[in-house]
């Protein structure tokens, strides 16, 4: 038997094993300290490169200008007002920021923001029935700025705070601004706060996890040294894993969620494995086996349980690696790797330490205390020591006596739980579930007074077989270009597409390429014939779409400052305005972006939603928009008589998440089937039984259904927070792996007893009595470790923490203690029916 040989090797080479782990630890530390550098926080990095949304983003980066200020990728400023006086004060402060934006410089004194409009005011927003509202603005970074805008968030906030202090100090009228909070939010700030928040969460969660494990293990073994041994051992493994992750991060996208789950998963599962070995060693010593034989038996039998449990967990995590979504696949790879290293540490380092320190590991409680008349056999100490054994002896007898009733009750609870688990709605809004800090508070205000989707629009990218426009050099200026629309574009009824998308009540606005002449014609038609050119231009500025108004205003005012009259703007400057507005606004694209002149082969229609961009209703809007786009393309191509629009992509942050959720939903069916099949095969090989593998999977699925029901009831029902779509998918795979730990520990002990000649009922009673305390403490440790994720400031991590904690505790305290023994009692000898050539008996 392989574990016989492992036990002998450890006994003979314990010092060498410890030295090897120390050397590996020392070599790993420098790389482990750099592991945080490879973590990803951008949702757009999570999708597969072949998805439509990612292809659309690639097209936009290749064929659309990067000179404009994309408000979806810039820091958003906002401040809340209660009165019109406060609204005017905030607008004055934003103007003050714009006047002093040139003072915001890098270390070399170079301005970080645009010299023409460093800060832009986007106007006030409110909703009917609400008092007050918010004033919105944005910081416009210079095209020459080479830094990461997200990383600059703290410096930007500090600059705004300094300018606010200067503004307030100007006089009594400005002093009221001191009480008004100016928030910096938007996708870049959310990403920054997410990175900062996750690091703060880790610094808060990890120490609490370790402290919890120290306390629980210490109480179980009643020893200071024993309580520290498992977390220290897994801590060594954790450092090694971080070093490996740093290496993997050079070739894979590893996300912060993985880092946050890594330590709690390793501490939970890894400490369980360590406790399996130590408790079995202690049991052997108590029964009088002596050190050598007790350690040999511990490695032999607990080692088999650990290897089987670890293999099932590795299967659960490892199969996730086939997912095309990098968030899921890299999480699976890293967590599988972490469990492998933790298992190796538990199987080698822990026995090596036991070989060297012997029963001193239980100090101050030594094995002599358990001899007749010893301290552990009398008084309060003995009562505490036997408490767990007495409880599980009674629970075992109760279970064997009322097995049918227990199984029936479990089934009755599982039916409604399964219905809720399958039919409850989940949310795609990962941004809202992960946002934290100032940016999160700012997004909440936007949701209260405006439409949250305005800063995360969806882009409908179209490619045409013939040019929609031509970009030429401007004969009047070498620095400017002109854009001339083709008849094919002007005859294309884009308004019908925009109108059809707007019929969706969740769509706030829709914007396509900007055509100056059309707005001039519309303004002229609204005004009397005697209207001046200035009145026409002013009305055009007022009626320009919100998403492009910043570029229209900036362009027109710049031309006015250059000396162009409003008459020239109306009659002559349209092609130049169209070029500037559409390239800055990223609504047209083509090779001209690189060459300077040429064809416009791509154009964009963008829309934003009333609800948060990733809310369930907004995901439905993507489906409806896709249908409208298909109908529009069909109509355009039919009218043209050929394939004028040759391809299209729907992209944007929400569309990326939509593709991720759709792809993961489809792929997870395959992943779940593979996990179940592989675990059944593993258990069949280890248990040599036809029934046990299916019974094990069934009971795990039962606890998962209960967990999903409780998660939806707590978060959706009580807290009013939608459960993130990723929770049920990841929970099933993780629990199929981790949840098997306790099933395997109990079942292998029952099987061991049967192989030694006990009846099935006696084997069940003996196994529950002797492993109940171990399974309970391990469940408390793993459940508590995952439960510490509820200390996170992010809702999604709180949901992960609650779901995994509840699932593990439910599995360890209820399913393994009552339901599994009850089912195995009812099956009787059928539990052990299997291929005859695999059966064996221990004398």
N, C-alpha and C positions, 0 to 999 in steps of 0.2 A: 504494500500500500504506500502511495506516494507520501502521505503525511507521517507514516512511520519513519521513512527515510529523512524527511524534513526534521522531525524531532531529534533524530540521532545526529544530524549535521549541526543543528543548533547547540546541542549539548557538547559537541566536540569543538566547535569554533565560535563560541559566544563572543569572546573578546574581539575576534576579527570582524564579526558582523557589526558590532557597535562602532569599531574604528571606521569601517567602510561607510556607515551612515554619517558619521561625523565629517569625513572627508567630502562626501557628497553635499552635505549641508554647507560647509565652508565654500565650496566651489559655486554653490547656487545663490548665495546671498547677494553678490554684486548684480546679477541678472534679475533676481527677484525684486530688488529695489527699483528697477526700471520698468517693471511690468505695467505700472499705471500709464506709461507713455503710449502704449499700443491700444488702449481702450478707445472705443468709438461711442459717440453720443448722437450722431446725426441719423434720423429716421430714414433718410434717403439712401444711406449706405446699407440698409437692411435687406433691400429687395434683390432679387436675382437680376443679373445683367440682361437676360433675355426677355424680361417682362416688358409689356408695352409702355408702361410709365417710365421705366429706366431708359428705354430706347428713345422716348420723347425727350427726356432730360439730356441725353447725349446729343440729339439733333439740335436742341436749343443751345448747348454749349459750343457746338461746332459752327452753326450757321447764323447765329443771332449775336448782335453786338453786345459787348460787356461794358459799354461806356455809360449806359444809363443807370439810374438809381432804381433798382428793383425793390419796391417797398416790401415785398414778401421776404427779402433777404437783408433788410436794414433794421437797425434798432428803432423801435417805435417809442415815441415819447407820449405820455398822456398824463393829464391831471384832472381831477374831479372838481366840479363847481356846483354850488347850491343856488347861487343867485347870478343875475346878469352882470353884476359888478365883479364878482369873482371870475366869471367867464372872460370879461374884458381884461382883467388883471393877468390871467394866465396867458392870453394872447399877447399882451404887452411883454411878458417875460419871454415867450417864445421868440418874439421879434428881437428882444435884447440878446438872446442866445445867437440868433442869426447874425447880428451885428458884430458879435465877439467870437464867432466860430473860427476865425483865422488864428486865434490865440491857442487853439487846441493843436499842439504839435507833438512830434515824436522826439526821441532822444537827440536827434541831429538837428532839431529845430524846423523840420519840414512839416507843413500843415497836413493833418490827417484828413480833414474834411474838404469838400468841394469849395473852391474859392468863390463861385457864383452864388450858391445856395447851400451853405453848410448845414443849416437847420431849416426845414420846410414845415410850415403849418398846414395841416390837412383839414382843418375845420372842426366844428363842434358836432357832437352826436348826442342824441337822446332818443327816448321812446315815449310814445303817448302814455299819459297817465303817471309818468315819473317826474319828480321834482329834480331839477338840475340836469346835469349831463357830464360829458367829458370833452375836453379839447385834445385833439390828436395832432401829433407832429412826427417828424422823423429826422434822424441825423443822416446826412448824405455824405458818404465817404468819397474822397478823391479817387479818380481812376488810377492815380499813381501810387495809391496806398497798397503796399505789398503784404501787410500783416493780416492776421486773422481777425475779422471783425468781432467774432464771438469772444475771442481772448481779450479784446480791448474793452469789454463791457464794464469792468470795474473802474478802469481809468476814465471812461466816458461818464459814468455815474459820478465819479469824484469831481470831474470838470463841471458838470451841471450843478452839483451841490455848491461848488465854489462860486459859480456865476449867480446862483440863486442868493447866496449870502451877500454878494455885491449889490444885486438888484434890490434886495430888502433894505440894505443900508442907505439907499438913495433918498428915502424920505418916508413920511407917514403914510402916503398913498400906497407905496409899495410894500410897506411892512406886513400887510395882511398876507402876502405871498409866503411868508415864513411858516404859516400854519397849513399850507397846501402841499401835499406830497406830489412830487413829480416822479412817475414810474418810467423805467426803461424796460421795455418788453419786446415782443416780436420773436421770430424763430431763432435769431442769433443769440439773443439774451436768454431765451428759454434753454438753448443748448448749453450756454455757459453756466446758468444756474443749475442745470441738471448735473453737470460735471461737478460743480462745487457741492451741491446737495448730496450727491452720491458719496463723495469723499467724506462729508460730515456724517452721513448715515453709517458708513463703514466704521468710522472712528467711534461712533456711539454703539453700534450693534455688536461689533466683534468683541470688545472687552466684556460686554454684558453676556454674550454667548459663553465666553471662556469662564467667567465667574459662575454662571449658572451650572456649567458642567463640573467645575471644581466642588461646588456645594453638593450637588446631587451624588456625584461619585464618592465624595467624602462621607456623606451620610450613609451610603450603601455599604461601603467597606469599613467605615469608622476608622479611617486612616488618612493622615495628611499626605503621606508619600504616595499612597495608591491614588488619591484624588488628583494628584498632579501628573502622574505618569501617563495616562491616556491623552490629555490635551497637549502635553509636551511632545509626546511621540507624534501625534497628528500635526502638531506645529512644525516639526521637522519636515514631515511630508508636505505640508502646505507651502513652505519655502521652496522646496524642490519643484512643486507644481507651478508656482509663480515664475520660476526661472524657465521652465518648459513653455509656459504661456507667452513669456517675452519672446522666445524663439518662434513660436507659432504665429505671434502677432505680426511678424515680418512678412508673412505670406497670406494670412487670413484676417478678415474683419472680426475682431472680438469686441463684444459690446459690454458696457458697464454692468448690465444686468447679470452677466456671467460672473463678473468680479464680486458682486454683492452676494451672490448665492454660493460662491465657491467655498468660503470658510465655513458657513453654517452647514453646508452639505457634507463637507469633509469632517467637521467636528461631530456632526450628528451621526453619520454612518461609521466614520473611522473610530470614534470613541466606543461605539457599540461593539465593533470587532475586537477592540482591545479588552473591553469588559468581558466579552465571551471567553477569551483566553484566561484572563486573570481569575474570573469567578470559577471557571472549571478547574483551574489549578488549586484554588482555595478549597473547593469541594473535595478534591482528591486528598489534600493534606488533612482535612477534617476527618475523612474516612480512614485515615491511617496508612495511605499508600506510600508515604515517604516522598522526599523531594523529587528524586529522579523519575520515579514512576508517575507521580502526579503531574509533572511537567510533560512527560511523554504522552500521557493520556489526554491532557489538555490540548496539546498541539494536534494529536491524532484525530480526536473527535470534534473539538471546537474548530480546529483548522478546516475540517471538511465543511462544517456549517458556514464558516466565514468565506471560504472559497466559493461555495455554491451561492451564498447571498451576494457576495461581491460580483460574481459572474452575472447574476440576474440584474443587478443594478447597472453594470457596465453594458449589458444588452439593452436595457431601457434607454440609457443615455446615448449609447453608441449608435443605435438605429436612427436617432434624430439627425445624425450626420448626413443622411441621404437627402435631407430636405434641401431644396434649392434656395431657400431663404437663409442668408448668412447668419442672421440673428439666431435662428434655431439650430442650424448645422454646427456652428462654432460653439454654441452653448453645449450641445451634445458631446462634441469632441472633448472640450475642456473638462466637463464634469465627469465623463467616462475616464479620462486620464487621471483626474483627481482621486476617483474611487480606487482605481488600480494602484496608485502610489500609496494611498491610505491602507489598502488591503495588504500590500507588501510590507509596509511598516508594522502593521498589526501581527502579521504572520512570522516576521523575522526579528524585528527590533524588540518587541515586547517579550517574546520567549527568551531572547538573548539577555535582556535585563533581568528577567526572572531567574535565569540560570546563574547569573553573577551575584545578585543580592539575596536570592532565595526568599525565605518567608519574612525577611526583614522589610520587604516591600509593604507589609501590612502594619508596620509600626505606627502607633504605639500598641496596636492590638496584635499579639503574637499567637501562633498556633497553640502554644501551651495553655492559653486561656480557654481553649475549647476542650481540654482534657477533663476527665471527671473531677469535679470539685473546683475547676478553674473559674476565673472571673466571668467568662462568657456563658457559664452554665447555671448561673444563679442571679437573683435580683433583677433590677431594672434592665441591666445590660442583656440578660437572657431573655426577658420579656420582649424587648425591642427586637432582638435577633430572631425570635421565633414568630413575631407578629405576621410577617409576610408569609411564612410557611403555613401557619395556621389558617390564614385567610384563603390561600390557594388550595389547601387541602379541603376546606369546606366548599369552596366554589367548584372544585373538581367533582366532588360527590353530588353537589346540587345539579351540575351540568349533566352528569351521567344519568341522574334520576329523572330530569325534566328535559331531556334532549329534544323530543318532538315539539314541545311547547316553545322552546328557545328558537328552534329553526323556523317554526311557523311565524313567530313574532318578527324574526329578522326579515322574512319574505314579505310580510304585511307592511313593514316600514319601507322596504326597498321599492315596492311598486310605485307609490307616489313620489318617492325620491328620484327614481329613474325617470318618471314623467317630467318632473321639474328640470332635471339635469339635461334632458334631451330637448325640451321645448322652450326653456327660458332664454330670453333675448340677451345677447352680449353686445358690448360696445367696441367699435373699432378705434375710438378716440384715445390712442396711446399718448398723444401730446398732453391732453387734459389730465390723464391718469399719472403722468410722470412730472408735470410741471410743478415747480416749487419756488419758494423765495419771492423776490420782488416781481419777477416776470410773471409768475403765476398769479399774484394778486392783480397785476395789471390786466392780464387776460380775463380774469373774472369780471373786472370793471367793464372791459370791452363787451363781454357777453351780456352784462346788465344793461348797458346804455346803447350798444350798437350791435352790428352783426360780427360775430367772432370770425367768420370765414373771410372777412375782407382782407386779412393779411396772410392768408394761405389760399390763394385762388387756385382753381384748376385751369390748365392750359389745354386748349384744343388746337393741336398743331397739324397743319395741312401742308402736304407737298403737292405741287402741280406739275403737269407734264409740259406746260408752256408758261413763260414768264407772266407773272401778275403785274409786274412793273419793271422799269429799267432805271438804274441809278447812273447818272452822268455827272461829269465835272461841271461846276457852276461857272459859266463864262464870266460872271461878274465878280467872283471871289474864288481864289485858289484854295481857301480853307473850307469852303462849303460845297455840298453836293446838292443835286436836285433829284427828286424822285417823280417819275412820270408813270401814271397808271396806264395799263393796257385796257383795251376794250373788253377783253375776256374778264378782267376783274370788275370793271365798272358795270358789266352786265350780270355779274354774279349777285344773286339776291341774298346778300349776307343778313339783311334786316330780317328776313323770314326765319333764318336760323336763330338769330338773337331773340326774336319774339317767341319762337316755339320753346326755347330753353327757359325764357322768363315766365312761361305759363306755370312752371313749377313754383308753388308758393314759397319754397325754401330758398329759391334763387334770389339774391339781393340785386345784382346787376350783371350785365353782360356787355363786353366791349370787344370790338374787332378793330382792324386797322383804321387809322384816322385819315379821313379825306377832308381837307380844309375847304375845298370848294363846295362840298355838300352842306357843311355847317354854315358857310356864307350864304348859300342859296336859301337855306331854311330860315336864317336870321332875316334876310331881306324880305322873305315872304311874310314874316310876322310883323315887320315894321312898316310904317307908312312910306309911301314913295319918296317923301321929302326927307327921310332919315339920312343922317350924315354917315360917312364911312366910320367915324369913331363910334357911333351908336351901334353900327353893324358889328364892328370888332368886339366891342364890349359885350354884346349879346352872345357872340360866338364863344367868348371866354366863359360866360356864365353857363352856357348850355353844353360845354364840352364835358365828356364823361369823367366822373370822379377819378377813375384809375389813370387817366392820362392828363388831367387838368394841370398837374404840376409841370409837366413838360410843355404843354401848350402855353401856360402863363409865362414860364421862363423864356421860351423861344420868342413869343410875341414881344414881351417887355425888352428882351435883349435887342431885337430888331428895332424897336422904337428908340432905344438908347443909342443905336448906331446911326440914327437920323432918318430911318424910313418912315414915311407918313402912313397913316391908316389907309389912305387911298391905295398906296403902293402895296400894302399888306393884303388888301382885298383883291386887287387886280393882278398883281405880279408875283407875290411871294409865296403863293400856295404850294408850289412844288418843293421849295426849300423848307417850308414849315412841315410839309408831309414827311420829308426825309428825316428831319431832326426829331420830330415827335415820335415817328414810328420806329426809328432805330433806338432812340433813348428808351422808349416804352416797350421795346422788344416785341413788336407786333408783326414785323417783316424780317425775313432773313434770306440768306443766299451766299454765294461765293463773293459777292461784292464786299462783304464784311472784311475779307482778307485782302482783296485786290483793290478796293476803293470804288470801283465801278463794276457794273455788270447786271445780271438778271436777279430778280426777286422770285425765287422758286418756292419759298415757304412763307406762310402767314399764320398768325395766331388769333384765335378768339378766346378770351379768358372770361371766366365767370366766378363770382364769389357767392357764398351762401349766408343765409340769416343765422342758422345754427352753426355751432363749431364745425370746422371743416371736416373733422373725422367722426362727428356724431352719427348714429345710425341713420337718421333722416338724410344727412348729407351724403352718406354712402349710397342711399337710394337715388339721390340726385345725380350721381355719377352714372348710374344705370340708365336713367331717363335721358341724360345728356348724350350718352353714347347712342341710344336709339335715334335721337333727333339728328345727330351728326350723320349716321348712316343714311337716314332718309334724305338729308340735305345733299350728300354726295351723290346719291342716286339721281336726284332731281337735276343737279348741276350737270352731271355727265350726260344725262338723257337730253337735256336742252342743248348742250354743246354738240352732241352727236358722236362724241368720243370720250375717252377717259381723261378729262381735264384735271380732275383731282385724283392723283394716282395713289396717295397713301395718307393715313392720318394716325395720330397718336393722342391719347388723353393722358396728361401727366400733371405733375405738381405733387406736393407733399401728401395730400389726402389721397390722390390717385395711386401714389406709390404704396401707401398703407392698404388701400383697397386691393391692389394686386397681391400684396403680401398675404393679406387675410384670405383671399380667394385661393391662392396657390397653396398656402399652408393647410387650409381646410380640405383641399383635395388630396394633398400629399399625406396628411396625417392619418387618413383612413388606411393608406398603405403602411405607414409607420406603425400604427397601432396593431394592425394584423401581424406584422413581422415581429413586433415585441412579444405579442401573445404566443405566436408559433414558436419562437426561439426559446422563450421561458418554459413552455410546455415540454419542448424537447429536452432542455437542460434538466428539468425536474424528473422527467421520465428516465433519463440516464442515471441520475443520482438516486432517486427513490425506487427505481425498478418497479414502478406501479403504473397501471393504466389509469386509475381513478384520481390519485393524489394531484397530478399536475392540473387537471381540469377543476378539481375542487379548490385548489389554491388560487387559480385565476378568478374563479367565480366569487370567492370571498373577498378578494382584493377589489374587484369591480363593484361589489356590494358597498364596501366602505367608501369608494370613490363617489358613488351615487349619493350616499348620505352627505358626503363632504360638499358636493356641488349644490345640493339642496340647501344646506346651511349657509354656504357662501352667498347664494342668491338671496336668501331670506335676510341675512344680516346686512349685506351691503346694499342690495336693491330695495329690500323691504323696509329695513329700519333706518339705514343711513342715507337712503336716496341717491346712492352712487351706483352707476351701471358697472357690472362686472366686465372687465376687459376680456376680449375674445381669446387672448392667449392663455388665460388661466385654465379653462377646462382642458385645452389641448395638452399643455405642458403637465398639468396635474395628473392626467391619466398615465402618461409615459413615465413620469417620475415615480408615481405610487406603484405602478406595476413592477418597477425595479426595487425601490426602497422598501415598499410595503412587504415584499417577499422576505425581507430579513427575518422578521419575527415568525412568519409562517415556517420558514426553512429551519430556524433554530428549534422550534417546537416539534415540527414533524420529524426532523432527523433524530431528535432525542427519543421520540416515540418509536421510530423505526429501530434505533439502537437497542431499546428495551425489548422490542419484539424479537430482534435477532438474537438477543441473549436469553430468550425462552419465555418471556412474560406473555400473558394473554393481551389482547388489544386493549381491553378496559383497564387492566392493571398498568399497562404501558402508558396509557393516556393519563391515568391518575398520578403515576410516578413522575412523568414528564412535566405535567402542569404544576405539581407541587414543587419540583426542584428547579424549574426554569421560569416559573411565574414571576418571581421577584426580579430575576435578571431581565426578562422581557419588559417588565413594568419600568424598571429604572432606565433601560435602554430607550424605551418609548418616550419616557419623560425627557431624557436627554435630547433625543433627535427632535421630538415635537417642540421642546423648549428652544432648541437651537433655531429651528425654522420660525418659531413664534417670535423670536427677537426681530425678525424682519418687519413685524408690525410697528416697531419703533421708527421705521423709516418715515420721512416726510412726504414720500410719494405714495399715492393711493394704490397704484399697481403693485408695488412691493408689499404694502399692507395686505392686499388681497392674496398675494402669493404666500405671505407669512401665515395668515389666518387659515387658508385652505390646506397648506401642507402640515401645519401644526395640528389642525383638527383631524386630518386624515391619518396622521401617524398615531395620535393619541387614541383615536377611535379604533384603529387597527390593533394597537398593542393592548389596550385596556378592555376592549369589548370583543372584537372579532377573534383574536387569538386566545383569549381567556375563556370564552364561552361558546361562541358559534363554531369554531373549528373543532374543539373537542366533541361538541354535540353531533356534528355531522359525521366525524370519524367514528363515534360510538354507533351511530345508526348504520353506517356502512359495515362495521365489524371487520371480519376477515377479508371482505372485498377490497379494503384499503390496500392490501398487499398482493392482490392479483396482478401478475405481470409475466413477462417471458421467463420460462423456467431456467433457461441458461444464465439469466442474470441474477437468480435468487441464490442466496447463501445464508448460512447460519453460523453464528459465533458460539463456540463452546465456552 
